[in-house]
Amino acid sequence: MTTLDSRCLDAFPNWLRSLGDDARALGAALERDDASGPAAKRAAAALNYLFKSLDLIPDGLEDLGFIDDAFVLRAAVAGVPADQLAGQAVLTRLASEAGLVKEFLGEAYARLARYVDGLEQSSARGRSVNDILSNPAVRADFVREVKQWADGYAVPSFSRDERNLVKLKSFLLAKLPA
């Protein structure tokens, strides 16, 4: 087992355990009075991904089902200018942890970053990112749904098995647009 594999097998289960809290933190960032600009757009896009019916890895898939969601949150926040993350410890942590995703995916991380960038133009449950950011009522409903999702999120297992990393990378390389 490589050092990178070991680090991933240590980190990824923790990311799954914190996914609900991470989603709540991004939702709270959207509730701030000054929530606008790139940080809000990326937070809304990443959270909207949680509600997509067809995401990169189906949510019910054994150990892997929600790790793509954790990756998307991290990659989204990593794309926010650092000065906009100041004072937001959870968001700063997520941005930092994107470095491990980048190491894990190698050159394919650029594909994930492009995919996450594209989420800003996508919709889920009939809501676009623009709708969420421009309409206070839609934003309030969206944040409420994020909190409900987080409250109902059941942490999946992610066993410390190198085969999970192989399957994860294979899924992502097959699903991420080139």
N, C-alpha and C positions, 0 to 999 in steps of 0.2 A: 504494500500500500504506500502510495506516495504521500509526502507531507501535505500536498494540496488536497488529496482525497481525505486525509484525516481531518484537516481543517473544515472541509465541506461537511463531512459526516458529523462533526461537532456542532457546526453552525446551523445547518438547515433544519434540524428538529427544533432548535431554539426559535428560529424564525417562524416555524409553524405554530409554536406555542404563543408567540407574541403577535400573531397576525391580527387577531381581534383588537387588541390594544393599539396596534399600529394603525389599523383602519380608523379607530376612534380618534386617534391623534390627528390624522389627516382630515377627518371630518371636523374636528375642533378648529383646525387651521382655516377651514372654509367658513366657519361661523364668526371669525374675527371681523371686526368692522373694516379693517384695512385689507381684507382678502380680495386681492385683485392681481392682475399681472401674471407673469409666468408661473409663480409658485402656486397660485390658486388654480390656474388652468391645468397644471400638471397634477395637482392633488385631485381635482375633479375627474380628470381623465383616468387616473389610476384607480380611483374608487369606483368609477363607472364600470371599469373592467371587471370588478367583483360580480357585477350583475349580468355580464354577457352570458348568453346561453351557450355560445360556442367559443370557448377560450382555447388557449394553446394546449392545455392538458385538461381533460374532463375532470371535474371536481370530485367525482366518485371513484377515481382510479386509485385504488390501494394507497400505497405510501406517497405517491407523487401528486395526487389530485389538487392540492392547494399550493404546492411549492412555486408554480408559475405565478400565482397571485402575489406571493411574497417577493418574487423576483421583479415583477412589474412595479410594485410599490417602491422598491429600492431604486430601480432604474429610472423611474419617473422623478423621484426626489433628487437623484444624482444630477439630473439635467437642470436643476434650479440653481441660479447663481448663489454662491455661498453667502453673500451679504443678506440675501432674503431669508436665509435659514437661521440667522443670528438669534439667539435666545430661545430657540425651539429645539430642545435637546433630542426629542424623539426623531424629528426630521433630520437633524444633523447626524444622528446615529444611522438612520436608514441610508442617507447619502453615502456615508462612510462604508457601510456594509455592501454597497453596490460594487465596491472594489473586489470583493470575493466572487461575486457573480461574474465580473469581468475576467478574473483569473480562471474561473471554472470553464467559462464558455470560450475563452481565447478570442480568436478572430471573429467568431460568431456573435460576440457581444455587440458588435456594430449592427447586426441584424436585429437583435433585441432592442437596441436603442432606437433604431428606425421604426420598429413596430410600436414601441411606446410613444414615440413622437406622433405617429399616426392615430393613436387613440384620442388625441385632442380633437379629431374630426369625426369620431365615431359616436354612435348612440347606443344606449341600452335602456330597455324598458320605456322606449319612446322619448327618452331625454337625451339631448345632446349636451356636450360640455358647455356650449354657448348658452343653452337654455338654463343650465344649472347656475352659471355665473351671472347671467343678466336678469334673471327673474327671482326676486327674493322669496316668493312663495315656493317656487320649484326648488330653490336651494334648501329651504327649511325642510321640505318634504324629503329631499334627497339625503340630507344629513340625518334626519330621523330614521330613514331606511338603513343607512349605514350603521347607525347605532343598533338597530334591531338585528341586522345581519351579524354584527360583532357579538351581540348578546346570545345569538343562537348558534354561533360557530362552534363546532365540535372539533377539537384538535385531533387531526389524524396522526397515525403513527408514521414514523420515518425511521425504519430500522437501520442500524449501523452496518450496512451491507454495501460493499463496493458496487454490486450489481445495480443498486438503486441509482447510483451516479451514472452508470453506463446507460440505463434506461432513460433517465432524465435528460441527459445530453442528446440521446437519440431522438426522443420525442421533440425536443425543442429544435433540433437541426432539421427535422422533417417538417415541422409546422411553421417555423419562422420564414417569412418571405425572404428570398435571396436578395 
